[in-house]
């Protein structure tokens, strides 16, 4: 029995034998579906687990609509398969190129309330619109799926209440140093994060917000209380140091770098590269021509040789954008 036949029959034992015969675990059928897509679409948890263990490509997309394995699981409505795929690193909000649908939208359209709730619980954003400009909530309302629509509304309400209840974040945004000091003294989590709701501050830490709003005194307070100066912030997965460098906030950057020195983490935090474009904090400072910020980073030992995903060092990036003064400073530092 071939691997495809075993999957369609739901025969895990036969699938294991087929894989043992050196069958390509990612071999596509005539429609372009991989075995993992088929198993996920059929809601076969044990089969999906077997294929993942055998090295199946979790992030593959099918060629006609651009659906992922997680889209297929959402269409099947299997919470167990969805949970397994998310635990292994599937992208919860990936949109198909043809329709613009997310897995959440597919779960809504296929009326799978349990799958919808699980995706919401695992961070699926409700504000994304497909290529017809519809959100998941609008799809549910248009389809008359009242229970699903109610679940989405409750989730959105809970997210808004969570944000409103993040007293430290609120104090920082309002520039209320006294309130921030009081909350920190009371033991408020200094590394608390903003929930992901579809704003530019999604998943920012308290420190990230303090840096973004240039609240220097609060940055000091947070660092003194143990806030992580090199923890990831926001959807770009940079650090607070990236944020200060990108914005050119030289004074804030000095405070953060003092925090790194106190924490004894050296260049591990200083030279972190963003996963989206490979930029370090020094690249970010150069990108927008922030000379003082770039000089501060160089003085603290920022690497001059790391390359972005496009292949540029900080000096090469400065030359690319015509920042000749910066290019000369960096060339001298090399």
N, C-alpha and C positions, 0 to 999 in steps of 0.2 A: 504494500500500500504506500502510495506517495505521501509526502508531507501534507500537501493540499487536501488529498482525500481523507487523511487522518483527521485534519482539522474540521472538515465539513461533517465528518462522522462523529466528532467529539471524542475521538479515541486517543487519549493521552499516551497510552502504552505504545500504540502503533506510531505515533508521532515521535516518541523517544527513539524507537528503532530506526525510523527514517533519518533522524538527525545523526544517529550513530553510524549510518551508512555514508557519512560525509555529504549529506544534502546541504545545499546552500540555504542557510536559515533566512536569508533575505531575498531569495529568488522570487521574482514577481510572476503573477499569473497573466493571462491575456488582457485583463483589465488594468494591469499595473499595480495590483494589490500585493503587498508582502504577506507572508504567513501571519505575522503579528497583527496586521490590519484585519485580516480575516477573523482571527481568533478574538480580537477585541470587538469587532462588529457583531460577533455571535455571542458575546458576553461570557466567554469561556475562561474563567479565572485561572484554573490549573494549567490550561494550555498556554495562556499568556505568560504565566510564571515560568513555565518550561522554556518557552522561546526566549524570554529575556535572559534566563540563565545561560542559554546557548549563545548569547551575544547578539540577539536581534536588534536592529536599528530602531530605537525608540522614537527618533526624530524624523524618520522618513515621511515623505508626503507622496500621495498618489498623483499620477500625472494629469488627470482630466480636470479635477476640481481643486486640487491642492489640499485635500483633507489629510489630517494627521491621524496617527493611531488613536490619540485621545478623542478626536472628533468621532471616530468610529465607535469608541467605547461609549461616548455620550449618546450616540444614536441608538446603541443597544440598550442603554439605560441601566447598565450594571454598575452599581456603586462599588462593588468589590474590585472590578477591573479598573475603574476610574481611580480608586484609591491606590492601587498597585502601581499604575502608570505615573501618577503624581509623585508617589514615594520614590520612584526611580528617576525623576527629573523631567517629566513631560511639562511643556509650557502651557499653563492653565488658560492663558488668554490669546493663544495664537489664532490669527484669523486666516481663513482660506482666501486665496487671491481672487477667485472667481466671484464668490458670494460675499466675502467679508464676514462670514459667520465665525463666532468663537464656539468652543465646545459647549459653553453655557447656552448659547442660542440654539444649538442643535438639540440639547437636552430639553429645552423649552418646546421647540417645534415638534419633538417626538413625544411630548407630554409625559416625561419621566420625572415625576416630582422628587423621588429619592435622589436621582442623579443631580437634579438642579440644586437641592439642598446641600449635597456634598460639595459640589463645585463652589457654591457660595461660601461654605465653611472653610474651603481651602484657598480662598482669596480671589475667586473670579470677580472681575470688575463688571459692574452693571451699567456703567455709563458709556461703554463702547458701542459704536453704531456700525452696522453692516453697510454694504454698498447701496442699500435702499434707505439708509439713514434711520434704521430701526434699532432700538435697544432691546435687550432681552425682555424687559418689562413690557414694552410696547408690543412685542411679538406675542407675549402671553395674553395681554389684554385683547388684542385683535383676534386671537384664536379662541377667546372665551375660556381660557384656562385659569379659573378664578383662584384655585388653591396655589398654583404656581406663582401667579401674580402677587398674591398675598405674601408668599414666602420671600419674594424679592423685595417688596416694600418693607417688610419687617427687617430684612437684612440691611437695607439702606438706612432705615431709622436707627438701628443698633449701631451702625458705623458712625452716623452723625452724633449719636449720644456718646460713643466712645471718644470721639475727638473732643467734644465739648467737655467731657469729664477728665481730659488730660490737663489737669490744672497747671502743671509746670509748663507745658507747651503754651497754654493760654497766657500765662504770666510773661513768658519770654516774648511772645508776639506783641504783647502790650507794653513791653519795655519796663515791666514792674520788677525792679531789682529787689525791693524789700520782700515782695511776695515770693519771688524765686528763692531768695535766701531762706525764708521761713519754711517753704516746702522742702527744700533740700535738707534743712536741719531736722525736719520731722521724718526724714528717711524716705522721701519720694524717690522712686527709681530714676536715677540721672541718665540712664540709657533708654528711657521709654521712647517709643516710636509712634509716628502718626500712622493711622490705618490707611490702607490702599483704597482710595475711593475715586481716583481719576483726577487728582489735582497735581500741580507741579511740586507739591510738598509730600507726595506719597512716600511713605516709608522713611521719612527723615527722622533723625534722632533729635533729642532736645539740643544737643551740641550743634548739630547741623543747622537747626533753626536759629540758634544764637549767632552762629557765624554768618548765615545768610542775611540776618537783620542787623549785623554789625553791633551786637550787644557785647562789647568787650568785657565789661565787668561781670556779666553773667557767664561768659566763656571762662573767665578766671574761676568763678564759683563752681562751675560744673567740673572743670579739670581738677580742682582741689578736692572735690567730692568723689573723684574716681571715674568721671566720664571718660570713655574710650576715645582718644584723639585719632586713632587710625581705624576705627570701625567703619564698616560700609554704611553709606547713607544714600537714600533716594533710589530711584529705579535705574540710574546710571551706574550704581554700585561703586561710586567713588568714595572719597573720605572727606572729612571736614577740612583737611589740608587742601585737597583738590578744590573745594568750594571757595576757600579764601583766596587761593591762587588765581582761580578762574575769574573771580570778581575784582581782583587787584587790591584786596583789603590787607595792606602791608602790616598794619599794627596788629590786626587779628592774627595774621599769619605768624608773627613773632611770638605771640602768646601761645599758639598751638604748638609751635616748635619747642618752646620751653617745656610744654607739657610732655612732648615726646622725650626730651632729655631727662625729665624727672622719672618718666616711666621706664627708662633704660631700654627702649626698643630700637634705638638707632635708626638706620636707614630703612629698616623693614617697613615702617609706616611712611617714611618720606618718599620712597621710590615706588610705592604701590602703583600699578598700572591698571587703569580702568578696563574692564572686560569688553566694553563696547568698541573702543577705538585704540586702546593701548596707550593712552596718554597718561603721563605722570603729572604730578602737581607742577613741575617745572614746565612741561609741555603746555599745561593749561595757562600758566602765567605768560608764556611766550605767545601763545595763540592769540591773545588779546592785547599784546604789546605792553604788558605791565612790567616795566623795567625794575622798579623797586622790589616788587614781589619776587621777580626772577633772581635778583641779586641776593635777597635774603635766603632763598632756597639754595643757591650756589654756595653761599657762606656756610650754610649748615651741612654741606656735603652732598647735596642732591646729585645723582648720577647724570653725567653729561653724555653718556653713550647709549642709553636705552632708546629704542626705536618704537615709534607708533606702529599700528597695524599697517599703515601706509608706508612705513620704512624710514621715517624721518627722525633724526636726533633733534634735541631742542634747538641747536644752532641751525640745522638745516631747515627747521620749521620757521625760524626767524628770517632766514634768507628768502624762503618761499613767499612770505607775506610782506617782504620789503622792510623789515625792521632792522635796518643796518646797524644802529647803535647797539641793539640787543645782540645781534650776530657777532659784533666785535667783542662785546663783553664775554660772551660764551666762548668765543674762539680763544680769547686770552686765558680764560679759566681752564681750558683744555690743556 
